[in-house]
Amino acid sequence: LSAGQGQTIFLRQGDNIAMNLFLINIEPLLNKLDMHIKGIRIGQVDQKGEAYVDDFSDISIEISDLLVVDRIFNEFEELSGTLLHRSKKCKIMGLGRWAGRENWPLPWLQTVVMVKIFRFNFCNTTHETIRQTWNEELEIYKSCIFSGSSRMLPNLSQRAFLLKTYAMSKLWYVGQILPPLENIITEIEKKPAKFLWLGKLEKLPMNQLCIPTKEGGLGLPDIRTKLQSLFTKHLTRILQVIIRLGTI
């Protein structure tokens, strides 16, 4: 083994405490931003910045917030010695009266027409956000089924298990936040039958396959109904919180 090396600023790649030390280092910056950014008020909620490890997102109706962010970044770098990269990853998207805007006070911001956050493709309109997000989810869903088609699954039960645990499960996360458009849900509903029956003629209606296994079905979820239920349940939880806080 080589001689020990003193560590003052940098850590070895993959060090077990790197994450904890980074969060301790970055927390003052996030607190400072939260104190000085005006953000936007939605109902009774003040929405400003959100951070996950080294990714920071800000939403605001004040153009001056951009200058505030830049000033705080510069102050933080000078005091802490931390370098905050300003590259093509720094993206901005204008909404409403700022839609299509390309000139911003900060030259290192890259204008985009869509921002991807946690598998959701946010665009200028709600309809376009739903369309873009679900088009991408549909492709992921189809690729899951296609990859399963190459596996040796000789019976319906095995293929149904793959559909439920591998392909359909990817729909539920997005479905509880954004309801799919009619053409998307129709396309989604077509895929399981083709995968289950492998082109054979002796097909059963999908509503019979949704019957529990003890009653002769395959226990497949009704995709349209489950997506509607997940979305409704999510809205119900939001309303319960609002009512509990007495904001309506």
N, C-alpha and C positions, 0 to 999 in steps of 0.2 A: 504493500500500500504506500501511496505517496504521503508526503508530509501534509498536515492539516493546513487549510487555508482560511484566513480570517474573512468573515462575511460582515460587511458593513451596510451595504444597500441592497445588493442583489442576492437572490436565492438560487439554489440549484434547481434546474428544471425538474418538475414532479415532486418537489419537496412537500411533505405532508402538511406543513403549517402555512404554505404559501397563500392558500385561499383565505384563511383567518387573518393573516397579516395584511393582505390586500384590502379586506373589508374594513379593518381598523383604520387603514390609511385613507380610504376613500370616503368614509362616513362624514368627516367634517365638510367635505366638498358638497355632498348631497344635502346636508343640513343647511348649508349656506345658500344653496340654490333654492331650497324650499322656502327660505325666509324672504328672499328678494324677488322671486319670479311671481308675476301677477297671475298667470295661468288663465283659466276659464272657469266660470261658474255654471254648472249644469244642475238645475233644480236647486237642491240644498247642499250640493257637493262642490267643493273647490278642487278642481283637477289641475295639477301642475306637472311636475316631472315624475317619471317612474324609472327605476334602475334595477338591473339584474346583473350583478357582478360588475363587469366592465362595460356594459351597454346602458346608455342613458337616453331616454326619450322625453321630449318636452312638448306640451300642447299649450297654446296661448292665443288670445285674440289681440295681443299687444305686440307690435313689431319691435318695440323697445326692449322686450324680453330677450331678444337675440343679442343685443349689445350687452345686456346685463350678464347673460351666460358667458359671453366672451371675456368680459372683465373679470368675472369670478374665476374662470379657468386660468387666466394669466396670473392672478393673485395666488391661486393654489399652487401653480407650478413654481412660482418664485419662492414661496414659503416652504414647500414640502420637498422640492427637488424632483417631484414626479413629472414625467413628460406625458402630456395628453395628446395623442395623435389626432391631427386634423387632416383627414385623407378623403378618398372617394367614398369611404364608408359613412361619412357624415352627410346624411340625406335630409332634405326638407321637401314637404309637399304642402302647397297652398290649398285651402278649402274656401268655399263661399266666394267672397269678393276677391280673395287672393288666388283663386283657381287659375292655373296657367301662368302664374307669375314666375319669372326666371331670375330677376334681379333682386338680390337680397343684400342687407348691410354687411354680411360676412362672406368674403370671397371663397372660403373653403367649404361652403355648403353646396352640395350637388342637388339640383332640382330633379325630382322624380314625379311620376304620375301615379305611382302605387308604392305603398310601404307594407312590407310583410312583417307581421308581429304574431308570433305563436301560431303559425299556420293560417292566419287570416290575412288576406290581401286587401288592405284598406285603400279605397279609391275616393274620388271626389263626390260620388253619390252612393247612397245605400244600395240601389239596384246594381250598380257596377261592382260594388264590394261583394255582394252576394254572388253575382255571376262569376267573377274572377275566382273567388274562393272555392265555389262549388265545382267549377270546371277543373280546377287543379285536383280537388278531392276525388272527382270522378275518374280522372286518369290514374290516380294512386289506387283507387278501388279496383279498376279494371286490370291494372298490372298485378295486383295481389291474386286475383282470380286466374289470370293468365299463367302466373308462375305456379299456381296450384295445379293447373291442368297437366303439367309435365310430371307430376308425382304419381306414384303407383297407389291409387285409391280405388280399389275394386268395388266397393259397395257405397250405397247412398248415405249410410250413417257416417262414414269417414269423410265424405265430401261435404256433408252438412256441418260436421264439426269444424272443418277448415273454414267454411263460410262464416260461421258464427264467431269463431275465436280470432281469425286472422284478417278476413276481408271486411265484414260488416262492422267490426269493432272500431274501425278507423272512421266510420261515419258518425258515430255517436258523439264524439268530442265536438266536432264542428256543428252538428245538428242541434245541440242544446243552446247554441249562441245565434246561429243564422239559419232560418228556414230555407230549404232548397227551392229553386224555381221549378215549375211544373215539368218542363222538358228534362230537367236533370233527374228528378225523382222517377220519371217514366223510364229513363235510360238505366238508372240504378236497378229498378225492379226487373228489367229484362235479363240481366246477367246471371242471377242464380239459377234460373231454369236451364239455360244453355250449359252451365257448368255441371249441374246435377245429372242431367239426362244424356249428356255427351252426344247430342244430335239424334237420339233414338226417338221412335214414334210413340212409344207407350208412356206418354207424359201424364202426370196428374196436375190438376190446377194448383197454383201456389197457395191458395187459401187452405187447401187440404194438407199441405206440407207444414203449415204453421200450427196444426193441431199438435198437442203434446204427444210425446213418444208413447206414453202409456195408453193413449187412445188411438194409436195407429199412424200418427204423423211423424214428422222429423223434428218438431219443436223449433222450427225456424221462426224468428221474429217477423211480424208484419212490418216491413221497413217503413212504409209511409206512416202507419199509426205510431210506431215507436218514435220516429223523428218528431212528429207532432206532439207526442206526450213529453218528450225531453224538453222541447222548446217551451211548452206550456208550464212545465214544472219549474224551469229556470225563471220564467217571468213571475210565477207565483212566489218564489223565494224572494225576488227583488221587491215585489209589492208588500210582502210580509215585513221586510226590513224597513221599508218606507213608512208603513203604518205604525210599526213599533216605535219608530223615532218621532212619529207625530208630524211628518212633513207634508201630509196631504189630509 
